Amino acid sequence: MYGYMSILSGLSKVAPDFSPGFMNNAKQTRALAQFYFGSGMALLEITVIPLGTVGSGLSAWIAGLESLLEESCLPFRLNDMGTIVEGSADELFAIARKLHEYCFVEGVARVYTVMKIDDRRDKSVAIGDKVASVEARKAVKPDK
């Protein structure tokens, strides 16, 4: 599977009126690519833990990792135990590697990374969809 940005370079073949210049942010660009090429979106939950750092706090490391995510233009949401990232499987594996390697580049000798990927190809998925589905089911009270 190709990343959305590489797909967009060939989009003019199927949509001659398409001009990437009119897109003013990554979300709009990804939405248009999804419209033309289908879903193929996946979710990554990742936790990157540098081991052997001074002190027990990790917020400075997480801030550095978050800046890599911002540069990637992939939608993401930080939570108390990790980060959820949305993208194609290829994009998610690539960003997971960058996040893992970041700590080594910053001088850490050991990094522990935990990741889970939900790669759904029968329908489009986005951050927050699963929570919204559960909340909707909780709102429906069964008849007794």
N, C-alpha and C positions, 0 to 999 in steps of 0.2 A: 504494500500500500504506500502511496506517495504522500508526503506531507502536503497540507493545504496550500502553502505558499508555492511549492513547485507545481501543483496542479493548476494554480491560477495563471501561470505563464502560458499554459495551453488552452485556457478558457476562451480566448478570442476565436478559436477554431469552431467552437460550438455556439458561441454567443458573440457574433461580430461587433455588436454595439458595446461590449464590455470594455471598460478602461479601468485598470487598477487605480489610476489617479483619483477617481471619484470616491474611492473608499477612504474614509477618514479614521478608521480604527480597525484593529485586528478582529474584534468581534463581528463587525459588519462583513469583513472579508471572509471569515470562516463561515458565517451564515450563508453567504452567497455560494461559496464552494459546496456547502452541504446541500443547498437547493439543487444545484446542477449534478452533483455526484453522489447523493444519498448520504446516509448517516455515517456508519463506520466510526463512530465515536466510542471512546472508552474512558474509564475513570481509573486513576492511580491513587492509591493511598500510600504515602511514603513517610518514613521516619528515618532521619539520618542522625546518628549519634557519634560525634568524635570522642574517642576514648583516650584517656591520659592527659586531658587538658587541666589547667590550673583551676581549681574551684569546681563547684558542682553546677553552676548556672550555665545554661546553653543559649540564652536569648541573643547574645552577640553573634553566635554562630548561625542561629536561625535567621537573624536579620540579613546576614550575608547570603544565605541560601535563598531567602525571599527575593533578594535583588536579582539573582539568576533567573528565578521564575518570572519576574517582571520583564526582564529582557527577552524571554522566550515568547511573550505575547500569548501564552496559553492561559486560559481561565484557571484560577486556583483559589482555594480557600484554606487558610490556616486554621487549625483547631488546637485544642489543648494537648493532644497526643500525636500530632503529625500534620500532614498537609494533603488535601485532595486536589488533584490536577486533572483537567479534562483535555482530551485530544485524541488523535489517532494512536493506535498501538505503537507505530514507529516513533511518533513524537514523544510518547510517554517513556519508551525505553531510552531514547536519546537524552531526555531531560533527567531521568533517573541516574544515568551514568554521569552527567555533568554535576548533579547534586552530590553524588557519592565522591567524585574526584575532587570537588571543591575543598574538602577538609584536608586532603593530602597536599594540595597546592599551598594551603595555608600552614603547612608544617606539622600536621598531626601524623603519627606513625601507624595509627589503627583506627578504622572507621567501621561501625556496625550500622548497617542499613537494612530496614525491614520494608518490604513493599508488597502490595496486593493490587492486582489489576482485574477489573471487571470489563471485559471486552465484549460488548453486545453488538451483534450485527443484524438483528431482526428489527430493531427500532432505534431511534435516536435517544441518547441519554445525555444528561447534563448534570452538573453539580446541583444538588438539592432535590432532584426528581424523586429519589427513594424516600427521603424524609417527607416530602409532600404527599407521596402515595400512602405512607403509614398514617400521616395526620388526617388525610381524607377518610381512610377506613375507620379511624377512631371517632370521627365526627358522625358516622352513620351508626345509629343505635338500632340493634336488632329488635324486632317485635317479639314480645313474650307471649 
